[in-house]
Amino acid sequence: MSPEEPMSGDCIIEAGTVLCGVLPDGTMSMRHDVGIRVAGGMIAQIGPLAAVAYGNDHLARFGSPDMIAMPGLVNSHHHFGITPLMQGVPFAPLELWLPQFRAMRQIDVRLDTLYSAIEMLESGTTTVQHINSGLAGAPENWTATANATLEAYSEIGMRAGFTFMIRDRNILTYDDDAKVLATLPDAVRSWIAPKLDASNIPIAELMTFYRALKESWFDARPDHVRINLAPANLHWCTDECLRTIFETARETDAQVHMHLLETERQSRFAHDNFGHSAVQHLKALECLGPNVTLGHGNWMSREDLDIIADCGCSMCHNASSGLRLGSGIAPVNEMRHRGIPVALGIDQSNIADDRDMTLEMKLVWALHRETGLWNDRPGAGAVLQMATEHGARTVGFGGFTGRLEPGLQADIVLMDRRKIGRPHVNARTPVVESVLHRGGRHAVTQVFVGGRLVVNDGKVITIDREAVLAEIAGRLERPETQGERQAWDAIDALLPHIEAYHRNFTPAAGYLPYRYNAMAEEEQAGSGTSNSRVALRQQTLVGG
């Protein structure tokens, strides 16, 4: 599909229940036994089916009284399609996991993007923040990568924010790369050094590329594409780099999505280098504001969260990622207590190694129950809001999609009430609870983006999905080349040196509780119930 081809549809969608969105009082706004009229890709009317259909016999009709309609879901933090596990990289702590990506087989960008888009659409995700892991080589390579990614999303019918991670230091560890390279055997150094050089692109050149990409794609598809900025993380970006990125964002009215405080090591880096937290450092650089989303945030203190709330930032919670990599659990309840909008991201993959947001929502709901009889926990409606309205805001589609209301885009997911309820759900059970806890990919019947049908009977219909999957399988099943075997050999030789660095960087024995438990340690430290060394360290990390 070319960037000029229209993607909107005019139709009427019938539903027994419509989950419109969360109201200011926290309850879910719902409509029952209605039709949704779509005109020019937007919701024009929601009301009794007879009234909506009057004079509109020419419009295509979808849905039935058995359908539950809800806003299209938003994956606010995504990188690429074929997962590391599928490529032979087992799960490990982040710092020991990322270096192994360099040995993974390179996949055609279009196919890789379509693969994850199939998984997202078929589980109800209509919008994605695609964070390219980092550009390298000549500018024509950057353009080819960005265009192939965005063309794939256009082809399959998803809305997408596109951005690329920007780094200008400490690529291999938390220290200067030259120091790390000097410790490596000659063969490993000669293999990795050119790769580092290829990604060492002047920030000014990346900003020029960003502006050109934004102009070409946003102008062509203002309803379906956003071009955003992604400083990779504090330890990966110098202050000068950060100032340049955030100034560009202000000048171009862009959203910024930045990884931050994903692991305890990242928290320690900020304290060791700046004498205060990563969030405090970003505030001092004037890099925080309503256009900023911080991804992960597993190791944020209460003081950090106060700053984020005051600056109007959003958070992106990547629950599966934090658990699978042992990075920690973001203090989501503390965020919500401060009124910080929380979006959801599946990151590289979720707990089932796919891109099923309905499963991620279940995990998020369960993960933040915490103990106690009267805790202020996120309910089903709040989790749905994270995965829709709040996510749309972080990608740059706030006030455009994320709710089902007249005047907003018709990004609609239909779940079959009969499949959710099989064999039966009591009428007293709130619909939103049924959707969260019993709904899922199996119940997704149809998905619309701008009123255009993109999933029917649970399968993507805008591309030849089976041909895409077969072509990917054929490429991945071929024997390894000599160069690919050499890459794995180089990584096997590199990892012991990376591990040695991190053992020196983190000399303590190293067990720390998950994040909200660490906050609890702060409260118990004075009672003598905690080991004094660990308690003192927790106080330092949580601002105690």
C-alpha positions in Angstrom: 0.0 0.0 0.0 1.3 3.4 -0.9 1.4 6.2 1.7 -1.2 8.1 -0.4 -3.8 5.3 -0.3 -6.8 6.1 2.0 -7.3 3.8 5.0 -10.6 4.9 6.4 -14.0 3.3 6.1 -17.7 4.2 6.4 -19.9 1.6 8.1 -22.2 0.7 10.9 -21.0 -1.5 13.7 -23.6 -3.1 16.0 -22.7 -4.1 19.6 -24.6 -5.4 22.7 -22.2 -3.4 24.9 -19.8 -0.6 24.1 -16.9 0.2 26.5 -16.5 3.8 25.7 -13.8 4.7 28.2 -13.1 5.5 31.8 -14.9 8.5 33.3 -13.3 11.1 35.7 -14.7 9.2 38.7 -13.0 6.0 37.6 -16.0 4.2 36.4 -16.4 2.7 32.9 -18.7 4.6 30.5 -20.8 2.1 28.6 -23.6 2.0 26.0 -25.9 -1.0 25.5 -27.7 -2.3 22.4 -26.4 0.4 20.1 -25.0 1.0 16.7 -21.8 2.9 15.9 -21.8 4.9 12.7 -18.5 5.5 11.1 -17.9 8.3 8.6 -14.6 9.1 7.1 -12.9 6.9 9.6 -14.3 8.7 12.6 -17.1 7.8 15.0 -20.0 10.0 13.8 -22.8 8.6 16.0 -23.4 6.1 18.8 -27.1 5.4 19.6 -30.0 3.0 19.1 -29.4 0.9 16.0 -32.6 2.0 14.3 -31.7 5.6 14.7 -28.1 5.1 13.6 -29.1 3.0 10.6 -31.9 5.3 9.4 -31.1 6.6 5.9 -27.9 4.6 5.9 -28.9 1.4 4.2 -26.0 1.9 1.8 -23.4 1.4 4.6 -21.6 -1.9 5.3 -22.9 -3.5 8.4 -20.8 -5.4 11.0 -21.2 -6.8 14.5 -24.3 -8.2 16.3 -26.0 -7.9 19.7 -23.5 -10.6 20.9 -20.5 -8.3 20.4 -18.7 -6.2 23.0 -17.0 -3.2 21.4 -14.0 -1.6 23.0 -11.3 0.9 21.9 -8.4 -0.5 20.0 -5.5 -1.3 22.3 -2.1 0.5 22.2 1.3 -1.2 22.6 3.3 1.9 23.8 6.7 0.3 23.8 7.8 -2.2 21.0 11.1 -2.9 19.3 11.0 -5.7 16.7 9.2 -8.9 15.6 11.1 -12.2 15.8 11.9 -12.5 19.5 15.4 -13.1 21.0 14.2 -16.4 22.4 13.2 -17.5 18.9 16.6 -16.5 17.7 18.5 -18.6 20.3 19.0 -15.9 23.0 17.8 -17.2 26.4 16.5 -14.8 29.0 19.1 -13.1 31.2 19.5 -9.9 33.2 19.3 -7.0 30.8 23.0 -6.1 30.9 23.9 -9.7 29.9 21.0 -10.1 27.5 21.4 -7.2 25.1 25.0 -7.9 24.0 23.8 -11.2 22.6 21.4 -9.5 20.2 24.5 -8.7 18.0 24.6 -12.4 17.0 21.0 -12.7 16.0 20.2 -13.3 12.4 19.1 -10.2 10.5 15.5 -10.3 9.3 14.0 -8.4 6.4 12.5 -5.3 8.0 9.2 -5.6 6.3 8.7 -9.2 7.2 9.8 -8.7 10.8 7.4 -5.7 11.2 4.5 -7.6 9.7 5.1 -10.6 12.0 4.7 -8.6 15.2 1.8 -6.5 13.6 -0.1 -9.7 12.9 0.2 -10.7 16.6 -0.8 -7.3 17.8 -3.8 -6.8 15.5 -5.2 -10.3 16.1 -5.2 -9.6 19.8 -6.8 -6.2 19.5 -3.8 -3.8 19.3 -4.4 -1.1 16.7 -1.7 1.4 17.6 2.0 0.8 18.4 5.0 2.9 19.4 7.7 1.3 17.4 11.2 2.0 18.9 13.9 1.0 16.4 16.8 -0.3 18.4 19.3 2.1 16.8 20.4 3.3 13.3 23.8 2.4 11.9 25.8 2.9 8.7 25.1 5.4 6.0 22.0 7.7 5.9 20.5 5.7 3.0 20.3 2.7 5.4 18.4 4.8 8.0 15.9 5.9 5.4 15.4 2.4 4.0 14.9 1.0 7.5 12.4 3.7 8.6 10.4 3.5 5.3 10.2 -0.3 5.3 8.9 -0.3 8.9 6.3 2.4 8.3 5.2 1.0 4.9 4.7 -2.4 6.6 2.4 -0.9 9.2 0.6 1.0 6.5 0.2 -2.2 4.5 -1.3 -4.2 7.3 -3.4 -1.2 8.5 -2.1 -0.2 12.0 -1.4 3.2 13.4 2.2 3.7 14.4 4.5 6.0 16.1 8.1 5.5 14.8 11.3 6.4 16.6 14.8 5.2 16.9 17.0 4.9 20.0 19.8 7.5 20.2 23.0 6.8 22.0 26.4 8.6 22.1 28.3 6.7 24.8 28.7 3.6 26.9 27.2 1.2 24.4 28.7 -2.0 25.8 28.5 -1.4 29.5 28.1 1.6 31.9 31.6 2.7 31.2 33.5 4.3 28.3 33.6 1.9 25.3 37.3 2.6 24.7 38.1 1.2 28.2 36.0 -1.9 27.6 37.5 -2.5 24.1 41.0 -2.3 25.6 40.3 -5.3 27.8 39.1 -7.5 24.9 41.1 -10.1 23.0 42.2 -8.8 19.6 39.8 -11.1 17.6 36.8 -10.0 19.6 37.8 -6.3 19.5 38.3 -6.4 15.8 34.8 -7.9 15.4 32.9 -5.5 17.7 34.8 -2.2 17.1 33.5 -1.7 13.5 29.9 -2.2 14.7 30.3 0.4 17.4 31.8 2.8 14.8 28.9 2.2 12.4 26.4 3.3 15.1 28.5 6.3 16.2 26.5 8.9 14.3 26.7 12.6 15.2 23.5 13.7 17.0 23.1 16.7 14.7 22.9 14.3 11.7 20.3 12.2 13.4 18.2 15.3 14.2 18.3 16.3 10.5 17.2 12.8 9.5 14.4 12.9 12.1 13.1 16.2 10.8 13.1 15.0 7.2 11.4 11.7 8.2 8.7 13.6 10.1 8.0 15.9 7.3 7.7 13.1 4.7 5.6 10.7 6.7 3.5 12.9 8.9 2.5 15.1 6.0 1.5 12.0 4.0 -0.3 10.2 6.8 -1.2 12.6 9.6 -4.0 10.3 10.8 -1.9 7.1 11.0 1.8 8.0 11.6 3.7 9.9 14.3 7.5 10.4 14.2 8.9 10.7 17.7 12.2 10.9 19.5 13.9 8.3 21.7 17.0 9.1 23.7 18.0 5.6 24.7 18.7 6.0 28.4 20.6 8.2 30.7 23.8 6.1 30.8 23.7 5.9 27.0 23.3 9.7 26.4 25.6 12.6 27.3 24.1 15.8 28.6 24.8 17.5 25.3 23.0 14.7 23.5 20.0 15.0 25.7 19.8 18.7 25.4 19.9 18.5 21.6 17.1 15.8 21.5 14.8 17.6 23.9 15.3 21.0 22.2 14.4 19.3 18.8 11.3 17.8 20.4 10.2 21.2 21.6 10.8 22.8 18.2 8.9 20.1 16.3 6.1 19.3 18.9 7.2 15.7 19.2 6.6 13.1 21.8 9.7 11.7 23.5 9.9 8.1 24.8 13.0 7.4 26.9 14.0 4.2 28.7 14.9 5.0 32.3 15.7 3.2 35.5 14.9 -0.2 34.1 17.4 -2.0 36.4 19.1 -1.4 39.7 22.4 -0.9 37.9 21.0 2.0 36.0 19.9 3.6 39.3 23.3 3.1 40.7 24.9 4.7 37.6 23.0 7.9 38.2 23.9 8.1 41.9 27.5 7.3 41.3 28.0 9.8 38.4 25.7 12.7 39.4 25.2 12.3 43.2 21.4 12.1 42.7 18.8 10.1 40.8 18.3 9.8 37.1 15.0 11.7 37.3 16.6 14.5 39.2 19.3 14.8 36.6 16.7 15.0 33.8 14.9 17.7 35.7 18.1 19.7 36.1 18.6 19.4 32.3 15.0 20.6 31.7 14.2 17.4 29.9 10.9 16.6 31.6 7.4 17.7 30.5 4.0 16.6 29.3 5.4 15.4 26.0 7.7 12.9 27.7 7.1 9.3 28.4 9.5 7.3 30.6 9.7 3.6 29.9 10.1 1.0 32.7 10.8 3.1 35.8 11.2 0.0 37.9 13.7 1.7 40.2 12.1 5.0 40.8 11.8 6.5 44.3 8.9 8.3 45.8 10.8 11.6 45.3 11.3 10.7 41.6 7.6 10.1 41.2 6.8 13.4 42.8 9.0 15.1 40.2 7.4 13.2 37.3 3.9 14.1 38.5 4.8 17.8 38.9 6.3 17.8 35.3 3.3 16.1 33.8 5.2 13.2 32.3 3.7 9.8 31.5 5.0 6.4 32.4 5.1 3.2 30.2 4.8 0.1 32.3 6.5 -3.0 30.7 5.4 -5.6 33.2 6.4 -8.8 31.4 9.8 -7.4 30.5 10.6 -6.5 34.1 9.7 -10.0 35.3 11.3 -12.0 32.5 14.7 -10.2 32.7 14.7 -9.9 36.5 14.7 -6.1 36.2 12.0 -5.4 38.8 8.4 -4.3 39.2 7.5 -0.7 38.5 5.7 1.0 41.4 2.5 1.5 39.4 0.2 2.0 42.4 2.5 4.8 43.6 2.3 6.3 40.1 -1.4 6.2 40.0 -1.7 7.7 43.5 0.1 10.8 42.2 -2.1 11.0 39.1 0.7 10.0 36.7 -0.8 8.5 33.4 0.5 5.0 33.0 0.5 3.3 29.6 1.4 -0.3 28.8 4.1 -1.7 26.7 4.9 -5.3 25.7 8.5 -4.3 25.0 10.4 -7.1 23.2 7.7 -9.7 24.0 5.3 -10.5 26.8 5.1 -13.3 29.3 4.0 -15.8 26.5 6.8 -14.5 24.1 4.3 -12.9 21.8 2.5 -9.5 21.5 -0.9 -10.3 23.0 -1.9 -7.1 24.9 -5.0 -8.9 26.4 -2.6 -11.2 28.2 -0.3 -8.3 29.3 -3.4 -6.6 30.8 -4.2 -9.6 32.9 -0.6 -9.7 34.2 -0.7 -6.0 35.1 -3.9 -6.3 37.0 -2.6 -9.2 39.0 0.9 -7.9 39.6 -0.3 -4.7 41.4 -2.9 -6.2 43.7 -0.4 -6.0 46.7 -1.4 -7.2 50.1 -4.1 -5.5 52.2 -7.9 -5.4 52.4 -8.5 -1.8 51.2 -5.6 -1.0 48.8 -6.2 1.4 46.0 -5.5 -1.1 43.3 -6.0 -0.6 39.5 -9.3 -2.2 38.6 -10.3 -3.7 35.2 -11.3 -0.3 33.9 -8.1 1.4 35.0 -6.0 -1.3 33.3 -8.1 -1.0 30.1 -7.5 2.8 30.2 -3.7 2.2 30.5 -3.9 0.0 27.4 -6.0 2.5 25.4 -6.4 6.1 26.2 -3.1 6.6 28.1 -1.2 4.6 25.5 -2.6 6.7 22.7 -1.4 9.8 24.5 2.2 8.6 24.7 2.4 7.7 21.0 1.1 11.1 20.0 -2.6 10.2 19.3 -4.1 11.6 22.4 -7.5 13.1 21.8 -7.5 11.3 18.5 -8.1 7.7 19.4 -8.1 5.6 22.6 -11.8 6.0 23.4 -15.1 5.2 21.6 -16.8 8.6 21.4 -18.2 10.7 18.5 -15.4 12.8 16.9 -12.7 10.2 17.6 -11.2 7.7 15.2 -13.1 4.4 14.9 -10.4 2.1 16.2 -12.7 -0.6 17.5 -12.2 -4.2 18.7 -15.2 -6.6 18.8 -15.1 -9.5 21.2 -17.7 -12.2 21.1 -19.6 -12.3 24.4 -20.4 -15.9 23.9 -16.7 -16.9 23.6 -15.9 -14.8 26.7 -18.7 -16.4 28.7 -18.5 -20.0 27.6 -20.2 -21.8 29.2 -21.7 -18.9 31.2 -21.0 -15.7 33.1 -23.5 -14.4 35.5 -25.3 -11.1 34.6 -24.1 -9.6 37.9 -20.5 -9.8 36.7 -19.4 -6.4 35.3 -18.8 -6.5 31.6 -15.4 -4.9 31.9 -14.3 -7.5 34.4 -15.4 -10.3 32.0 -13.5 -8.6 29.1 -10.3 -8.3 31.2 -10.2 -11.6 32.9 -12.0 -13.9 30.4 -11.5 -12.0 27.1 -8.5 -12.5 24.9 -7.3 -13.4 21.4 -9.7 -16.3 21.3 -12.7 -13.9 21.6 -11.5 -11.2 19.2 -13.8 -11.5 16.2 -13.2 -8.3 14.2 -10.8 -5.3 14.5 -11.3 -1.9 12.8 -8.7 0.9 12.3 -10.4 4.1 11.2 -13.5 2.1 10.4 -11.5 -0.2 8.1 -11.9 -3.9 8.7 -8.4 -5.3 9.3 -9.2 -8.5 11.2 -12.1 -10.8 10.5 -12.9 -14.0 12.2 -9.8 -13.5 14.3 -7.4 -13.3 11.4 -5.6 -10.4 9.7 -7.2 -9.9 6.2 -5.2 -6.9 4.9 -2.2 -9.0 3.9 -1.5 -12.6 3.0 -0.6 -13.6 6.6 0.2 -17.2 5.8 2.6 -16.2 3.0 4.3 -13.8 5.4 4.7 -16.5 8.1 5.9 -19.0 5.6 8.5 -16.7 4.1 9.8 -15.9 7.6 10.1 -19.5 8.5 11.9 -20.3 5.2 14.5 -17.6 5.9 15.1 -18.6 9.5 15.3 -22.3 8.9 18.2 -22.1 6.4 21.6 -23.2 7.7 23.8 -20.6 9.5 26.3 -18.9 7.3 30.0 -18.7 8.2 29.5 -15.1 9.2 26.6 -15.9 11.5 28.7 -18.7 13.2 31.5 -16.3 13.6 29.2 -13.8 15.2 28.1 -16.4 17.8 31.7 -17.3 18.5 32.5 -13.6 19.0 29.6 -13.2 21.4 30.6 -16.3 23.4 34.1 -14.8 23.7 32.8 -11.3 24.6 30.3 -12.3 27.3 32.9 -13.3 30.0 34.4 -9.8 29.7 31.1 -8.1 30.0 30.2 -10.3 33.0 33.6 -9.4 34.6 32.9 -5.7 34.2 29.4 -6.0 35.8 30.8 -8.0 38.7 33.2 -5.2 39.4 30.5 -2.6 38.9 28.2 -4.5 41.3 30.5 -6.1 43.9 27.8 -6.9 46.5 26.4 -10.4 46.6 23.5 -8.9 44.8 20.0 -10.0 45.9 17.5 -7.2 46.1 13.7 -7.5 46.5 11.4 -6.5 43.7 10.7 -2.8 43.6 7.6 -2.2 45.6 8.9 -4.7 48.2 12.1 -2.5 48.3 9.9 0.5 49.1 8.4 -1.6 51.9 12.0 -2.2 53.2 12.3 1.6 53.6 9.4 1.6 56.0 10.7 -1.3 58.0 14.3 -0.3 58.2 14.1 1.3 61.6 12.3 -1.6 63.2 15.3 -4.0 63.0 13.3 -6.5 60.8 15.6 -6.0 57.9 19.3 -6.7 57.4 20.9 -3.3 58.1 23.1 -3.2 55.0 20.2 -4.1 52.6 17.9 -1.7 54.4 20.4 1.1 54.2 20.8 0.5 50.6 17.1 0.5 50.0 16.8 3.8 51.8 19.4 5.3 49.4 17.6 4.0 46.3 14.1 5.0 47.3 15.0 8.4 48.6 14.5 7.5 52.3 
